Amino acid sequence: MTDVAERRNRDRIARRQVDRFAERRAQLAATALLTLAELGVARTSLRSIAQNSEFSHGVLHYYFNDKFELITCCVRQYKTECVTRYDGIVASSVSADELKQGFGALMAATLRDEAKMHRLWYDLRMQSLFDDTFRVDVEEIDHSLERMIWRIVSKYAELAGVRVEVSKAATYALYDGLFQHALFRYLAGDAGAADVLDHNVQRLLDSVVGGRERLGGAVRPQP
């Protein structure tokens, strides 16, 4: 019995150590994200991040093997938070219009408030075309975003009583292209890009559900 108790105690200690290590990595990634978003993937190093934070180069190197691991950790963590926000809209919306308006408003808000963070994501995705180091992580993040968009569209179709006729991959490509275009316009100084994005996000939601013909023979809404 004593041996069993000792093993369990050692396991609990080991789990706590792993949890603390993961928590510390998350804290460091959150801090590093600001520098990464400002400098971009190519110009960022562990040393430049250390120079722009309260953490030493040695501390960063202890928790991350190199800048590539830190960058992917930062972007993955940020995109996970983004997915959580959109899932919140899906969970709380009780009507199709509420979901549509909330989706458009959140897209516009994240463009205004976090444009540099999104620029970092597209920077990383572009880098993955030339550097295999990032490819697996980028593909996993891309798939998580695709699933997120599909949950929104599926919920909208359910609430509106319509069919979704566009594939999951095509739907994601449409929204990704729409957001990327708005991001480029916004970063170039177009202050109205966010409002245009809000409008287009809502219009696209109606476009991907097969003309919005109501199931059960009800009235077809105006296009």
C-alpha positions in Angstrom: 0.0 0.0 0.0 2.9 2.3 0.8 4.5 1.8 -2.6 1.2 2.5 -4.3 0.7 5.7 -2.3 4.2 6.8 -3.1 3.8 6.2 -6.8 0.5 8.2 -6.8 2.2 11.1 -4.9 5.1 11.1 -7.4 2.5 11.1 -10.3 0.7 14.1 -8.8 3.9 16.0 -8.3 4.9 15.2 -11.9 1.5 16.4 -13.2 1.8 19.6 -11.2 5.3 20.3 -12.7 4.0 19.7 -16.2 1.0 22.0 -15.6 3.3 24.7 -14.2 5.6 24.4 -17.2 2.7 24.7 -19.6 1.3 27.6 -17.7 4.6 29.4 -17.8 5.0 28.8 -21.6 1.5 30.3 -22.1 2.5 33.4 -20.1 5.7 33.8 -22.1 3.8 33.3 -25.4 1.2 35.9 -24.5 4.0 38.4 -23.8 6.0 37.5 -26.9 2.9 37.9 -29.1 3.1 41.7 -29.0 6.6 41.7 -30.2 6.0 39.1 -32.8 3.0 41.0 -34.1 5.1 44.1 -34.5 8.2 42.6 -36.1 6.8 39.7 -38.0 8.2 36.2 -38.3 11.4 36.9 -40.3 12.6 39.7 -38.1 11.9 38.1 -34.7 14.4 36.2 -32.6 14.4 35.0 -29.0 16.8 37.8 -28.2 14.6 40.6 -29.7 11.6 39.2 -27.8 13.7 39.3 -24.6 14.7 42.9 -25.2 11.1 43.9 -25.5 9.8 42.1 -22.4 10.7 41.5 -18.7 12.0 38.0 -19.5 15.6 37.2 -20.2 16.9 35.4 -23.2 17.9 32.5 -21.0 14.4 32.1 -19.6 12.9 32.1 -23.1 15.4 29.5 -24.2 14.6 27.3 -21.3 10.9 27.1 -22.2 11.3 27.1 -26.0 13.9 25.3 -28.1 14.0 28.1 -30.7 12.1 31.0 -32.1 10.1 28.7 -34.4 8.6 26.8 -31.4 7.8 30.1 -29.7 6.2 31.6 -32.8 3.9 28.6 -33.4 3.0 28.5 -29.7 2.1 32.2 -29.8 0.0 32.0 -32.9 -1.7 28.7 -31.9 -2.6 30.2 -28.5 -4.0 33.4 -30.0 -6.1 31.6 -32.6 -7.5 29.2 -29.9 -8.7 32.3 -28.1 -10.3 33.6 -31.3 -12.1 30.3 -31.9 -13.5 30.4 -28.3 -15.0 33.9 -28.9 -16.8 32.8 -32.1 -18.0 29.6 -30.4 -19.5 31.8 -27.7 -21.7 33.5 -30.3 -22.8 30.1 -31.7 -23.7 29.0 -28.2 -25.6 32.1 -27.1 -27.5 33.0 -30.3 -31.2 32.1 -30.3 -32.1 33.4 -33.7 -30.5 33.5 -37.2 -30.4 37.3 -37.2 -28.7 37.5 -33.8 -26.1 35.0 -35.0 -25.5 36.9 -38.2 -25.2 40.3 -36.6 -23.0 39.0 -33.8 -20.7 37.2 -36.4 -20.3 40.4 -38.5 -19.8 42.6 -35.4 -17.1 40.3 -34.0 -15.3 40.0 -37.3 -15.2 43.8 -37.6 -14.1 44.3 -34.0 -11.2 41.9 -34.2 -10.1 43.6 -37.4 -10.1 47.0 -35.6 -8.5 45.8 -32.4 -6.1 43.0 -33.4 -5.1 43.7 -37.0 -1.4 43.1 -36.2 -2.1 39.8 -34.6 -4.0 38.6 -37.7 -1.2 40.0 -39.9 1.2 37.7 -38.0 -1.0 34.7 -38.7 -1.0 35.4 -42.5 2.8 36.0 -42.3 3.2 32.6 -40.6 1.0 30.9 -43.1 2.9 32.4 -46.0 6.2 31.4 -44.4 5.0 27.8 -44.1 5.0 27.6 -48.0 8.7 28.0 -47.9 9.7 26.5 -44.5 8.5 23.0 -43.5 9.2 24.0 -39.8 5.8 25.7 -39.6 3.8 23.6 -42.0 2.2 21.1 -39.6 1.2 23.7 -37.1 -0.2 26.0 -39.7 -2.3 23.2 -41.2 -3.7 22.3 -37.7 -4.6 26.0 -37.0 -6.1 26.3 -40.5 -8.3 23.2 -39.8 -9.4 24.6 -36.5 -10.5 27.8 -38.1 -12.3 25.9 -40.9 -14.2 23.9 -38.3 -15.1 27.2 -36.4 -16.5 28.8 -39.5 -18.5 25.6 -40.3 -20.0 25.6 -36.8 -21.2 29.2 -37.4 -22.7 28.5 -40.8 -24.3 25.2 -39.7 -25.9 26.9 -36.7 -27.1 29.7 -38.8 -28.7 27.3 -41.3 -30.3 25.4 -38.4 -31.8 28.6 -36.9 -32.9 29.9 -40.2 -34.4 26.6 -41.4 -32.2 26.4 -44.5 -29.8 24.0 -46.1 -26.1 24.6 -46.5 -25.1 23.8 -50.0 -21.5 25.0 -50.0 -18.8 22.7 -48.7 -16.9 23.2 -45.5 -13.6 23.9 -47.3 -15.2 26.3 -49.8 -17.0 28.2 -47.0 -13.8 28.7 -45.1 -12.0 29.8 -48.2 -14.6 32.4 -48.9 -14.5 33.8 -45.4 -10.7 33.7 -45.2 -10.4 35.6 -48.4 -13.0 38.1 -47.3 -11.2 38.8 -44.0 -7.7 38.8 -45.6 -8.8 41.4 -48.1 -10.3 43.6 -45.4 -7.2 43.2 -43.3 -5.0 44.4 -46.2 -7.3 47.4 -46.7 -7.4 48.3 -43.0 -3.6 48.1 -42.6 -3.2 50.3 -45.7 -5.2 53.0 -43.9 -8.8 52.3 -44.9 -10.7 53.2 -41.7 -14.0 52.0 -43.2 -12.7 48.5 -44.0 -14.1 47.1 -40.7 -17.6 48.3 -41.4 -17.5 47.0 -44.9 -16.3 43.6 -43.5 -19.2 43.5 -41.1 -21.6 44.1 -43.9 -20.0 41.5 -46.3 -19.7 38.9 -43.6 -23.4 39.0 -43.0 -24.3 39.0 -46.7 -21.9 36.0 -47.3 -23.7 34.0 -44.6 -26.9 34.2 -46.6 -25.1 33.4 -49.8 -23.6 30.1 -48.6 -26.9 28.5 -47.6 -28.3 27.8 -51.1 -30.5 30.8 -51.8 -32.1 30.6 -48.3 -35.2 28.8 -49.5 -37.1 27.9 -46.4 -37.4 24.2 -45.7 -41.0 22.8 -45.6 -42.3 25.0 -48.4 -42.2 28.3 -46.5 -41.5 31.7 -48.1 -38.2 32.2 -49.9 -36.5 35.3 -48.4 -35.3 38.1 -50.7 -31.7 37.6 -51.9 
